[in-house]
Amino acid sequence: HAWDDAYLPSPLILATAIVFSALAPARFLSGDTLRSIAFQMPELGILALAMMIPLMSGGLNLAIIATANLSALVMAAILTKMLGPESPAHMTAGVIALALASGLVTSLVVGLITGMIVAFLGVHPILVTLGTMTAVKGISVLATSGGVKCWGDNSYAPVDGVAAPAVMAAARTRGWIAASTIAASRAVCLGR
């Protein structure tokens, strides 16, 4: 029955939450856990929406996460290079806008290239996006020398009144643009 299958995860998630609450109540039922969930879930939801677009057009995009990560690296590089502790508010706002625009452009370029290969060369989306994912991950590893890039010591510290998670969560929407580009290119190809 479709109804039973659709609601099967709910009791499993509830049972898992009960088990972890019983095993580690001080750590699992804490503000830190709720804050972590609240910080991670919107991003995953946006990336799931980004995946929905190619799926609806009959394709598949394996490179969405890698593209989102590369865009985050581009934005983090701009923010860390151009902002300092003494940066004035007007400069901070401009740099944040530049970082967001750069992240969107990064995703658009990756998505456009991937979409054009799928739409105009007729290569299967799984092969193209697997190759794109590998290439984009390679660029990310090359850019970071395999290390971790952080924005500040405290990810919850506000920058001129804007919390870093809010800025970065807003910036993660670039995955949506990458997926939209692939879907648009595919739709153009299918419409011919």
Beta strands, then each sheet from edge to edge (+ up, - down):
strand 1: 158-159
strand 2: 162-163
sheet 1: 1+ 2-
end
